[in-house]
Amino acid sequence: MNSVLNITVHHQSELPGLAEPILRLFNNPRIILLYAPMGAGKTTLIKEFCRSLGSIDDFSSPTFSIVNEYQYPNGKIFHFDLYRLKNEEELMDIGIEEYLSSGNYCIFEWPEMVENMIYISYKKIEIEVDKNIRYLRITNK
C-alpha cells in the first residue's frame, strides 16, 4: 500500500525547511522523483535535501549535463535533470541502471521516463502551483 502525505506551502521560501523533515519522515529514501512545472522549486528542494544529508558542495541544476554528482559524509548524491532527454535509450546510454542500483541517493527532476525503470522503493513528490501556493503530494512507492 502506498502512503501519502499532503503539504501546502504558502510561499516558495518555505520549501527549504521541508527537506530535512521529508527525509526523516520517509527514512532517507535513496530514490526521489520530483514532478513539478518549471519554477515550482524542484532544484531548491533538491539543494536542501543535499544540505540536510551533510553535503557542502556547490549545487546547480544539471540541465545541460543531465546529472550532477555531489559528495556527502556517507557517499554520493546523484541529481538528474531529464528534461532534455528524448527517450529511454538515452537513459540507458548514461548508465541509468548502474545509478539506480548503486545504493547512492538518486534524485530526479522531470522523471517521467525513469519511473517505470525503478524496481525498488522510492518516493514520488508532486508539486502543483496555484497562485504562488505550492501543494506537495509525497507518495511512498
ChimeraX commands (.cxc) that place a marker at each C-alpha (Angstrom):
marker #1 position 0.00,0.00,0.00 radius 0.5
marker #1 position 1.29,3.46,-0.87 radius 0.5
marker #1 position 1.37,6.02,1.93 radius 0.5
marker #1 position 0.66,9.64,1.00 radius 0.5
marker #1 position 1.47,12.93,2.71 radius 0.5
marker #1 position -0.02,16.23,1.52 radius 0.5
marker #1 position 1.66,19.54,2.40 radius 0.5
marker #1 position 0.58,23.07,1.50 radius 0.5
marker #1 position 3.35,25.66,1.12 radius 0.5
marker #1 position 2.19,29.26,1.01 radius 0.5
marker #1 position 5.49,30.69,-0.23 radius 0.5
marker #1 position 8.45,29.17,-2.07 radius 0.5
marker #1 position 10.73,30.38,0.73 radius 0.5
marker #1 position 9.17,27.65,2.94 radius 0.5
marker #1 position 10.43,24.83,0.69 radius 0.5
marker #1 position 13.97,24.61,2.14 radius 0.5
marker #1 position 12.59,23.90,5.60 radius 0.5
marker #1 position 10.74,20.83,4.33 radius 0.5
marker #1 position 13.75,18.85,3.10 radius 0.5
marker #1 position 15.02,17.50,6.39 radius 0.5
marker #1 position 11.57,16.53,7.76 radius 0.5
marker #1 position 10.72,14.77,4.47 radius 0.5
marker #1 position 13.97,12.78,4.58 radius 0.5
marker #1 position 13.44,11.89,8.23 radius 0.5
marker #1 position 9.77,11.02,7.85 radius 0.5
marker #1 position 10.40,8.73,4.91 radius 0.5
marker #1 position 13.56,7.13,6.38 radius 0.5
marker #1 position 16.05,8.73,3.97 radius 0.5
marker #1 position 14.72,7.44,0.68 radius 0.5
marker #1 position 17.53,6.66,-1.77 radius 0.5
marker #1 position 15.46,7.43,-4.88 radius 0.5
marker #1 position 13.31,10.54,-5.11 radius 0.5
marker #1 position 11.28,11.59,-8.15 radius 0.5
marker #1 position 10.19,15.24,-8.36 radius 0.5
marker #1 position 7.27,16.09,-10.64 radius 0.5
marker #1 position 6.56,19.80,-10.96 radius 0.5
marker #1 position 6.28,22.58,-13.51 radius 0.5
marker #1 position 9.13,24.99,-14.24 radius 0.5
marker #1 position 9.77,27.37,-11.37 radius 0.5
marker #1 position 7.93,25.29,-8.76 radius 0.5
marker #1 position 11.03,24.78,-6.60 radius 0.5
marker #1 position 12.40,21.38,-7.66 radius 0.5
marker #1 position 16.05,22.48,-7.65 radius 0.5
marker #1 position 15.60,24.41,-4.39 radius 0.5
marker #1 position 14.20,21.31,-2.70 radius 0.5
marker #1 position 16.97,19.07,-4.08 radius 0.5
marker #1 position 19.64,21.52,-2.90 radius 0.5
marker #1 position 18.14,21.36,0.59 radius 0.5
marker #1 position 17.96,17.55,0.51 radius 0.5
marker #1 position 21.70,17.58,-0.21 radius 0.5
marker #1 position 22.42,20.06,2.59 radius 0.5
marker #1 position 20.28,18.03,5.01 radius 0.5
marker #1 position 22.39,14.98,4.20 radius 0.5
marker #1 position 25.54,16.96,5.03 radius 0.5
marker #1 position 26.83,17.91,1.58 radius 0.5
marker #1 position 28.75,21.18,1.34 radius 0.5
marker #1 position 29.17,21.06,-2.45 radius 0.5
marker #1 position 28.02,23.82,-4.78 radius 0.5
marker #1 position 24.59,22.94,-6.14 radius 0.5
marker #1 position 23.07,23.68,-9.53 radius 0.5
marker #1 position 20.57,22.15,-11.86 radius 0.5
marker #1 position 22.21,19.68,-14.25 radius 0.5
marker #1 position 20.10,20.85,-17.18 radius 0.5
marker #1 position 22.95,20.61,-19.68 radius 0.5
marker #1 position 25.00,17.84,-18.09 radius 0.5
marker #1 position 21.94,15.66,-17.25 radius 0.5
marker #1 position 23.50,14.51,-13.95 radius 0.5
marker #1 position 25.48,16.26,-11.22 radius 0.5
marker #1 position 27.33,14.34,-8.55 radius 0.5
marker #1 position 27.62,15.67,-5.01 radius 0.5
marker #1 position 29.53,14.26,-2.06 radius 0.5
marker #1 position 28.12,13.92,1.43 radius 0.5
marker #1 position 29.68,12.27,4.50 radius 0.5
marker #1 position 28.26,8.81,3.72 radius 0.5
marker #1 position 28.70,8.69,-0.06 radius 0.5
marker #1 position 27.30,10.29,-3.18 radius 0.5
marker #1 position 24.15,12.05,-4.28 radius 0.5
marker #1 position 23.24,12.00,-7.98 radius 0.5
marker #1 position 20.99,14.83,-9.15 radius 0.5
marker #1 position 19.37,14.21,-12.53 radius 0.5
marker #1 position 17.56,16.64,-14.80 radius 0.5
marker #1 position 15.92,14.54,-17.53 radius 0.5
marker #1 position 14.13,17.44,-19.21 radius 0.5
marker #1 position 16.18,17.29,-22.43 radius 0.5
marker #1 position 16.17,13.50,-22.87 radius 0.5
marker #1 position 14.01,12.22,-25.69 radius 0.5
marker #1 position 13.67,8.51,-24.93 radius 0.5
marker #1 position 14.60,5.62,-22.64 radius 0.5
marker #1 position 17.52,4.70,-24.88 radius 0.5
marker #1 position 19.22,7.96,-23.87 radius 0.5
marker #1 position 18.68,6.99,-20.22 radius 0.5
marker #1 position 20.35,3.67,-20.88 radius 0.5
marker #1 position 23.25,5.47,-22.59 radius 0.5
marker #1 position 24.02,7.44,-19.42 radius 0.5
marker #1 position 24.06,4.20,-17.40 radius 0.5
marker #1 position 20.83,4.76,-15.51 radius 0.5
marker #1 position 20.66,1.15,-14.31 radius 0.5
marker #1 position 24.03,1.47,-12.58 radius 0.5
marker #1 position 22.98,4.69,-10.86 radius 0.5
marker #1 position 19.70,3.17,-9.66 radius 0.5
marker #1 position 21.38,0.05,-8.29 radius 0.5
marker #1 position 24.35,1.90,-6.74 radius 0.5
marker #1 position 22.76,2.39,-3.32 radius 0.5
marker #1 position 23.53,6.10,-3.55 radius 0.5
marker #1 position 20.92,8.83,-3.50 radius 0.5
marker #1 position 19.36,9.43,-6.92 radius 0.5
marker #1 position 17.12,12.49,-7.12 radius 0.5
marker #1 position 15.32,13.22,-10.38 radius 0.5
marker #1 position 13.79,16.31,-11.94 radius 0.5
marker #1 position 11.45,15.56,-14.89 radius 0.5
marker #1 position 11.40,11.81,-14.02 radius 0.5
marker #1 position 8.60,10.67,-16.34 radius 0.5
marker #1 position 10.88,8.38,-18.37 radius 0.5
marker #1 position 12.70,6.78,-15.47 radius 0.5
marker #1 position 9.80,5.87,-13.18 radius 0.5
marker #1 position 8.96,2.61,-14.95 radius 0.5
marker #1 position 12.63,1.53,-14.69 radius 0.5
marker #1 position 12.67,1.61,-10.88 radius 0.5
marker #1 position 12.11,-1.72,-9.20 radius 0.5
marker #1 position 12.87,-0.76,-5.59 radius 0.5
marker #1 position 11.11,1.50,-3.11 radius 0.5
marker #1 position 11.17,5.21,-3.95 radius 0.5
marker #1 position 9.49,8.48,-3.07 radius 0.5
marker #1 position 7.43,10.46,-5.53 radius 0.5
marker #1 position 6.99,14.16,-4.83 radius 0.5
marker #1 position 4.45,16.02,-6.95 radius 0.5
marker #1 position 4.28,19.80,-6.70 radius 0.5
marker #1 position 1.34,21.75,-8.07 radius 0.5
marker #1 position 1.39,25.54,-8.11 radius 0.5
marker #1 position -1.72,27.69,-7.95 radius 0.5
marker #1 position -1.39,31.44,-7.37 radius 0.5
marker #1 position 2.07,31.00,-5.77 radius 0.5
marker #1 position 0.78,28.38,-3.34 radius 0.5
marker #1 position 2.52,25.02,-3.70 radius 0.5
marker #1 position 0.73,21.77,-2.98 radius 0.5
marker #1 position 3.07,18.87,-2.36 radius 0.5
marker #1 position 1.90,15.30,-2.55 radius 0.5
marker #1 position 4.52,12.83,-1.33 radius 0.5
marker #1 position 3.93,9.18,-2.07 radius 0.5
marker #1 position 5.86,6.24,-0.71 radius 0.5
marker #1 position 6.11,3.79,-3.61 radius 0.5
marker link #1:1,2 radius 0.2
marker link #1:2,3 radius 0.2
marker link #1:3,4 radius 0.2
marker link #1:4,5 radius 0.2
marker link #1:5,6 radius 0.2
marker link #1:6,7 radius 0.2
marker link #1:7,8 radius 0.2
marker link #1:8,9 radius 0.2
marker link #1:9,10 radius 0.2
marker link #1:10,11 radius 0.2
marker link #1:11,12 radius 0.2
marker link #1:12,13 radius 0.2
marker link #1:13,14 radius 0.2
marker link #1:14,15 radius 0.2
marker link #1:15,16 radius 0.2
marker link #1:16,17 radius 0.2
marker link #1:17,18 radius 0.2
marker link #1:18,19 radius 0.2
marker link #1:19,20 radius 0.2
marker link #1:20,21 radius 0.2
marker link #1:21,22 radius 0.2
marker link #1:22,23 radius 0.2
marker link #1:23,24 radius 0.2
marker link #1:24,25 radius 0.2
marker link #1:25,26 radius 0.2
marker link #1:26,27 radius 0.2
marker link #1:27,28 radius 0.2
marker link #1:28,29 radius 0.2
marker link #1:29,30 radius 0.2
marker link #1:30,31 radius 0.2
marker link #1:31,32 radius 0.2
marker link #1:32,33 radius 0.2
marker link #1:33,34 radius 0.2
marker link #1:34,35 radius 0.2
marker link #1:35,36 radius 0.2
marker link #1:36,37 radius 0.2
marker link #1:37,38 radius 0.2
marker link #1:38,39 radius 0.2
marker link #1:39,40 radius 0.2
marker link #1:40,41 radius 0.2
marker link #1:41,42 radius 0.2
marker link #1:42,43 radius 0.2
marker link #1:43,44 radius 0.2
marker link #1:44,45 radius 0.2
marker link #1:45,46 radius 0.2
marker link #1:46,47 radius 0.2
marker link #1:47,48 radius 0.2
marker link #1:48,49 radius 0.2
marker link #1:49,50 radius 0.2
marker link #1:50,51 radius 0.2
marker link #1:51,52 radius 0.2
marker link #1:52,53 radius 0.2
marker link #1:53,54 radius 0.2
marker link #1:54,55 radius 0.2
marker link #1:55,56 radius 0.2
marker link #1:56,57 radius 0.2
marker link #1:57,58 radius 0.2
marker link #1:58,59 radius 0.2
marker link #1:59,60 radius 0.2
marker link #1:60,61 radius 0.2
marker link #1:61,62 radius 0.2
marker link #1:62,63 radius 0.2
marker link #1:63,64 radius 0.2
marker link #1:64,65 radius 0.2
marker link #1:65,66 radius 0.2
marker link #1:66,67 radius 0.2
marker link #1:67,68 radius 0.2
marker link #1:68,69 radius 0.2
marker link #1:69,70 radius 0.2
marker link #1:70,71 radius 0.2
marker link #1:71,72 radius 0.2
marker link #1:72,73 radius 0.2
marker link #1:73,74 radius 0.2
marker link #1:74,75 radius 0.2
marker link #1:75,76 radius 0.2
marker link #1:76,77 radius 0.2
marker link #1:77,78 radius 0.2
marker link #1:78,79 radius 0.2
marker link #1:79,80 radius 0.2
marker link #1:80,81 radius 0.2
marker link #1:81,82 radius 0.2
marker link #1:82,83 radius 0.2
marker link #1:83,84 radius 0.2
marker link #1:84,85 radius 0.2
marker link #1:85,86 radius 0.2
marker link #1:86,87 radius 0.2
marker link #1:87,88 radius 0.2
marker link #1:88,89 radius 0.2
marker link #1:89,90 radius 0.2
marker link #1:90,91 radius 0.2
marker link #1:91,92 radius 0.2
marker link #1:92,93 radius 0.2
marker link #1:93,94 radius 0.2
marker link #1:94,95 radius 0.2
marker link #1:95,96 radius 0.2
marker link #1:96,97 radius 0.2
marker link #1:97,98 radius 0.2
marker link #1:98,99 radius 0.2
marker link #1:99,100 radius 0.2
marker link #1:100,101 radius 0.2
marker link #1:101,102 radius 0.2
marker link #1:102,103 radius 0.2
marker link #1:103,104 radius 0.2
marker link #1:104,105 radius 0.2
marker link #1:105,106 radius 0.2
marker link #1:106,107 radius 0.2
marker link #1:107,108 radius 0.2
marker link #1:108,109 radius 0.2
marker link #1:109,110 radius 0.2
marker link #1:110,111 radius 0.2
marker link #1:111,112 radius 0.2
marker link #1:112,113 radius 0.2
marker link #1:113,114 radius 0.2
marker link #1:114,115 radius 0.2
marker link #1:115,116 radius 0.2
marker link #1:116,117 radius 0.2
marker link #1:117,118 radius 0.2
marker link #1:118,119 radius 0.2
marker link #1:119,120 radius 0.2
marker link #1:120,121 radius 0.2
marker link #1:121,122 radius 0.2
marker link #1:122,123 radius 0.2
marker link #1:123,124 radius 0.2
marker link #1:124,125 radius 0.2
marker link #1:125,126 radius 0.2
marker link #1:126,127 radius 0.2
marker link #1:127,128 radius 0.2
marker link #1:128,129 radius 0.2
marker link #1:129,130 radius 0.2
marker link #1:130,131 radius 0.2
marker link #1:131,132 radius 0.2
marker link #1:132,133 radius 0.2
marker link #1:133,134 radius 0.2
marker link #1:134,135 radius 0.2
marker link #1:135,136 radius 0.2
marker link #1:136,137 radius 0.2
marker link #1:137,138 radius 0.2
marker link #1:138,139 radius 0.2
marker link #1:139,140 radius 0.2
marker link #1:140,141 radius 0.2
view
